[in-house]
Amino acid sequence: MTRGFKILTFQAAMLAASAFLMSTVASMTKAAPVPQAAVRIENFTFRDPTVTVKPGTTITWTNADDIPHTVVAKDGAFKSKVLDSGDHYSFTFAKPGQFGYFCSLHPHMTGTIVVKA
């Protein structure tokens, strides 16, 4: 066996090991999936009007009604556009607390997101 062949074999082995390590590190550092929860809007109500989640959870409201609605935080932290039938709005709750919300078009429609650590 020639010395040149041994060097090439060693380099190939090092490249393969390097590629393996890089793919392993990349798979280990992928971001964890964002926790999700959903609230349906139907019959002039927020189904599941109280939802309890952990910080970092994204809530998605979907308008399943045949008329427009909105999702507005009582403290002003979030506000959707007018949601027509089939539209949705998402918001990620980063910190613990209780977050009341309502439909600005139909203020009797209310709900609460409880975020617990």
C-alpha positions in Angstrom: 0.0 0.0 0.0 1.4 3.4 -0.9 1.7 6.2 1.5 -0.6 8.4 -0.7 -3.4 5.9 -0.4 -3.0 5.8 3.4 -3.3 9.6 3.6 -6.3 9.6 1.4 -8.0 6.9 3.4 -7.2 8.8 6.6 -8.6 12.0 5.2 -11.8 10.3 4.0 -12.3 8.8 7.4 -11.8 12.2 9.1 -14.3 13.8 6.7 -16.8 11.1 7.4 -16.4 11.5 11.1 -16.6 15.3 10.8 -19.8 15.1 8.8 -21.3 12.6 11.3 -20.5 14.9 14.3 -21.9 18.0 12.5 -25.2 16.2 11.7 -25.4 14.9 15.3 -24.8 18.4 16.8 -27.3 20.0 14.3 -30.0 17.5 15.3 -29.3 18.1 19.0 -29.6 21.9 18.7 -32.9 22.0 16.7 -35.4 24.2 18.4 -38.0 22.3 20.5 -41.5 22.5 19.0 -43.6 25.4 20.3 -46.4 24.2 22.5 -49.8 24.9 20.8 -53.4 25.2 22.0 -56.6 26.1 20.1 -59.8 28.0 20.8 -62.7 27.8 18.4 -65.1 30.7 17.9 -68.6 29.5 17.2 -72.2 30.3 18.1 -71.1 33.7 19.5 -68.8 32.0 22.1 -65.2 31.2 22.6 -65.3 27.4 23.1 -63.2 26.4 26.1 -63.4 30.0 27.4 -60.7 29.3 30.0 -57.5 27.6 28.7 -54.5 26.9 31.0 -51.1 26.6 29.3 -47.4 26.9 30.1 -45.3 29.9 29.2 -44.2 29.9 25.5 -47.4 28.3 24.3 -49.0 29.7 21.2 -52.8 29.9 21.2 -54.6 30.0 17.9 -58.2 31.2 17.7 -60.2 30.1 14.7 -63.5 31.7 13.6 -65.9 28.8 12.9 -68.9 31.1 12.9 -70.6 32.5 9.9 -70.1 36.1 11.0 -66.9 38.2 11.8 -65.3 38.3 15.3 -62.2 39.6 16.9 -59.9 38.6 19.7 -58.7 41.5 21.9 -56.8 41.3 25.2 -58.4 43.3 28.0 -55.0 44.7 28.9 -54.1 45.5 25.3 -51.4 42.9 25.0 -52.8 41.5 21.8 -55.5 42.3 19.2 -56.5 40.5 16.1 -57.8 41.9 12.9 -61.5 41.2 12.1 -61.6 37.4 11.6 -64.0 36.3 8.8 -65.3 32.7 8.7 -62.3 30.3 8.6 -59.8 33.0 9.6 -57.5 32.5 12.5 -55.3 34.5 14.8 -52.3 33.4 17.0 -50.5 34.8 20.0 -47.7 33.4 22.0 -47.9 33.8 25.8 -44.4 34.3 27.1 -45.0 35.0 30.8 -47.2 33.6 33.6 -50.5 35.4 34.4 -54.2 35.6 33.6 -55.1 37.2 30.3 -58.7 38.1 29.8 -59.9 38.7 26.3 -63.1 39.5 24.4 -64.6 40.1 20.9 -64.7 43.8 20.3 -67.7 43.3 17.9 -69.6 41.3 20.5 -68.3 42.3 24.0 -70.4 39.7 25.7 -68.0 37.1 24.2 -65.2 36.7 26.7 -62.5 34.2 27.6 -59.3 33.8 29.7 -55.9 32.3 29.1 -54.2 31.2 32.3 -50.4 30.8 31.9 -48.8 28.8 34.7 -45.1 28.1 35.0 
